[in-house]
Amino acid sequence: MLQMERYYAERVGEMKGSDIRDAFKLTEEPGIISFAGGFPAPESFPIPLIERLLQGLFREDYSGLQYGPTEGLEELRQEIAGKMQVDGIPCMAANILVTNGSQQALDLISKVMLDPGDCVLVEQPGYIGGLNAIGNYQGRRIGIPMDEEGLRIDIMANRLKEMASKDQHPKFLYTVANFQNPTGVTLSANRRQELLQLAREYDFLILEDNPYGLISFGQEAIPHIKAMDDEGRVIYMGSFSKILTPGVRVGWIAATEPLIRQLAIAKQGTDLCSSSLGMKLVLESMLSGELEPHIDSLRILYRRRRDAMLHALSSYMPTEVQWTRPQGGFFIWLRLPSYIDTKAMLPFAVAEEKVAYVSGKGFHVDGSGQNTIRLAYSEASEAEIEEGIRRLSRVIRRWIEAAM
Ligand SMILES: Cc1ncc(COP(=O)(O)O)c(C=O)c1O
């Protein structure tokens, strides 16, 4: 057999599988309560709506079965642009590129922007899929710490000054500003302004990835960073995965027209166009008037699950453990005492207590975070959340006691 590695490109050395995918394997055993995958609740998929839309899809035309324009179906681009305008972002169809999920948006932007060794600022902890997309194009990821208000802009400012003194200039900063994956934290309004100010001062772009923004639990929405931007410095990414279904694989990029044209050229080489069927389904769901009420029902569902998890955490966790209190999205972030290695603990959690999570280390570009955990409350029922947290607390207690 040929040793295929001999033929690989140098950049393959930077490609890393995701810890989340590894954790999935552990959750396949029966009886496991898993907080590992950040999947939407399958029972939340609007099946009757999707069935009806699919049935009606081919009555008038067959475009859902044909190749489509690389930039996306024109009508869908218009609808998305209309939504962006409602969110305070001046936007036309020409500013929208429909992508195969926002994961492809991250890949295409990295493909167009990054030369090997280019510096990119990332959240630490940050979304693994984003970190990997940047790594795949050999971007040098520089982690900026987070707290309860999101990115530590003060630390970022110092870092930028230090980098400038060595003639290092980041191409962009990547942020999930609303209900972040993995921490659930939201970047405060003041810090959004300060971030934009820094981006202007040091001349880098901002990638604002917002798949969870509409899954909010009541608090007033903070304006998008892109809504504060008047020079095209912010590239915005959205997705239908969490508000309709990830199976349609439809996301989008909102950016300046010249950048959209360049990204579309990059996309041609990747997949010619996004799935026409997926795009048609999304378009029809937007036109049906039923998407908004569906999103309202998702807010209620996930809010209940968030509440159940917060309640169980405060009932069962030992005092040494701290966690975030998200105002939306799918995730809660746990910090354990520094001497606990959550990756080493995971097989015991699965074998002894039948509960799974994702160790936080993989979300850190500097290899730290070994004592952290990401919990998703999106997929488990309220009863499972209560029981799963009770089990996890028992494992953590045992590990703390064993380390004493
Ligand atoms: C922050 C973030 N960005 C992007 C994605 C990719 O989403 P999709 O490609 O399904 O739109 C995810 C998926 O979980 C995510 O959490």
The ligand as an SDF file (V2000), in Angstrom:
LIG
                    3D

 16 16  0  0  0  0  0  0  0  0999 V2000
  -20.1260   29.6320   16.2390 C   0  0  0  0  0  0  0  0  0  0  0  0
  -20.4720   28.7360   15.1030 C   0  0  0  0  0  0  0  0  0  0  0  0
  -20.1960   29.1360   13.8600 N   0  0  0  0  0  0  0  0  0  0  0  0
  -20.5090   28.3720   12.8020 C   0  0  0  0  0  0  0  0  0  0  0  0
  -21.1010   27.1380   12.9540 C   0  0  0  0  0  0  0  0  0  0  0  0
  -21.4010   26.3120   11.7360 C   0  0  0  0  0  0  0  0  0  0  0  0
  -22.7510   26.3040   11.4860 O   0  0  0  0  0  0  0  0  0  0  0  0
  -23.4130   25.9410   10.0740 P   0  0  0  0  0  0  0  0  0  0  0  0
  -22.3100   25.6060    9.1150 O   0  0  0  0  0  0  0  0  0  0  0  0
  -24.2990   24.7820   10.3430 O   0  0  0  0  0  0  0  0  0  0  0  0
  -24.1390   27.1730    9.6550 O   0  0  0  0  0  0  0  0  0  0  0  0
  -21.4150   26.6740   14.2350 C   0  0  0  0  0  0  0  0  0  0  0  0
  -22.0260   25.3520   14.4310 C   0  0  0  0  0  0  0  0  0  0  0  0
  -22.2500   24.8650   15.4930 O   0  0  0  0  0  0  0  0  0  0  0  0
  -21.0890   27.5010   15.3400 C   0  0  0  0  0  0  0  0  0  0  0  0
  -21.3610   27.1260   16.5970 O   0  0  0  0  0  0  0  0  0  0  0  0
  1  2  1  0
  2  3  1  0
  2 15  2  0
  3  4  2  0
  4  5  1  0
  5  6  1  0
  5 12  2  0
  6  7  1  0
  7  8  1  0
  8  9  2  0
  8 10  1  0
  8 11  1  0
 12 13  1  0
 12 15  1  0
 13 14  2  0
 15 16  1  0
M  END
$$$$
